[in-house]
Amino acid sequence: MVDALVEANCSRMLIGCESGHDYFLRKVIKKGHGLKHIEQAAKNVRGSGVSVLYSFIHNMPRETQEMKLATFDLIDWIRETDPDARVSVYQFCPYPGSPMYEDAIAGIGYPRFDPPKTMEEWGDFRGMRAPIYWIAGLAFRRQLTEEFRRRRLEAD
């Protein structure tokens, strides 16, 4: 599959890992994949020229300290396995339809979330207030800026 991505001139890809804890991935947030799939993806794509951003979510309902540490261990492993990998860690934000939304409303393993009641309130809702979101965003924007400069130099 990586060969097909390279052949199609895919330059960037995002992998929504969310967590580095296998039980949490499979049984709690029901991500649809486990730790082995993330590890295999990192091994497969390294050195391909495709810039991969591995995305994680921090401080989810029911996430224990052990699970958080497993996520940091996976991030370290990804960076060791593929030095070109980019990693972002976002603060959990409860959105309707997401697996952890009801837990956040109930205050299960998370400070009780009082959701907006109207569409207008949702329009004004700013969930990504944690500094970690902005730091990750700055790193991502920097990478895009560097790529833009490189392409401009190549065109000249």
N, C-alpha and C positions, 0 to 999 in steps of 0.2 A: 504494500500500500504506500509506503514512503516513496518508493520509486515513482509511482503514479503522481504523487504530489509534486515531486521534483520535476518530472516531465511536464506537468501542467503549469510550471513556473510559480508554484505556491511559495510565497516568501515568508508568510507568517501564519501561525496557528495558535489557537488558545485551547488548552485542555482544562476543563473544570474539575479539578481534583476534589476540592472542598475540604478533605480531611486526609490525614495519614494513618488513620486507625481503621483497620479492616472491619471490625465489628460495627463501628459507628457508621461507616460507609454503607454496609450491606443491610444492617438490621434497624438502625435508628433513622437515618435520613433516606434510606432505600435509594441510593444513588444509581444502582443498576450496574455498577462495576465495583471491584475490590482493589485492594492494594497491589496485587500482582499485575493487574491490567495497567495501572499507572507506571509501575516499574518497567514493564515490558515496552510500553510506549516510549519511555525515556531512552531505553536501550536502542530501540528501533530507529528513532529519529536523530540521535546524536551523530554529528558529523555530516548530516545530509545537506546542510545549508538552509534548511527551513528553521526560522526563528520561532521557538516555541515559548509561549507564556503559560506557565502552570499557575492556575488560580486556586487559592484556598480561602476559606471563610473561617474567621476566628470568633470564638466566644458564642457558639451556637447553644440553644437550649439542650440540656442533657449532656453536654460535652464536659467530661471530667478533666482534671489536670493531667492525668495519664494520657488521655486522648490528645490533648493540646501538645504535650511533649512528643508524642508519636508523630504528630504533624510536623513539628520542627525537625525531628530526626529524618523524616522523608524529604523535607526541603533540603537538608544538608546532603542527603544521599543523591538527590537529583542534581544538585550543583557539582558534586564530585563526579558523577557519572557523565554529565554533559555540561562542561564549563560555559558553554554558550547559552545555556537555558536561562530564561528570565522567570522570576517568581513574583507573584503578587499575593498579598494577604489582605483580605477585606474584612471589615467588621461585619458581623451578622446584622441583617436588617430584616425584620419580619414583613413579608409581603404575602397577601392572600394567595392561596394555592400552593405556596411553598411547603415542603414537608414539615417544617418546624413552626409554622405560623400559629397553629392551635396551641402548641406548647407555650409559645411566647405569650399568648393571650391569657392562658391559664396560669402563667408564672411558674411553669415546671422547669426547673433548672435554668431559670432566666428571670430577670426582674419583670414583673407583670407589665405587659404591653397593652395600652389602651389605644386601640386602632382608631383612625379617623372614621367618622360616621357617614360622611357625604363624599361625593365625587370631588367637590370643591376642596374639602379638607384634605383628600388624598392628593389633589393637585398642589397643595401648599406643603405637603409632608416632605420633610428633608431627613431621610433616614441615614444617609452616609455622612454623619457628623464626626465620626471618630478620626483622629489624626492619621491613623494607619491607612485609611482610604486615600487621603490626599498624598501621602508619601508614595504609595504604590502608583498612583496616577502620575505623579511627577516622573517616576522612573520610566513608566510606559511612554509618556510623551517625549522624554529625552531620547529614547530608542528610536521613535519615529522621526524625530528631528535629525538624528545622526544618519538614518537611512535616506532621508530626503537630501541631505547634503552630499552623501556619497553618490546618489543617482544624478544630482546636478553636476558634480564634477565629472562623472562619466560621460554626460551629454555634451560637455564643453570640449 
